[in-house]
Amino acid sequence: MTTETPNRPTYRAFAVIKRAGNDKGNWTEIGAAWRHKDGKGFALKLDLLPVSPDTEIVLREPMTDGAAQ
């Protein structure tokens, strides 16, 4: 695969903190990911690092209409 990497990220990175009584968790955007030119991986840039053991990092495709995740 020899496509160029776009300037816009392929995915947005979120820290999702799971708490009792909150099924969806609290989502905080912490960075972004770009697909490698060869299509076999990603470059991940994080602005923040979660420290809680109850937090998972989730990658989601960017929303095009400005809607919330």
Secondary structure, DSSP 8 states (H G I E B T S, - for coil): ------SS-SEEEEEEEEETTEEEEEEEEEEEEEE-TTSS-EEEEES-----TTEEEEEE---SS----
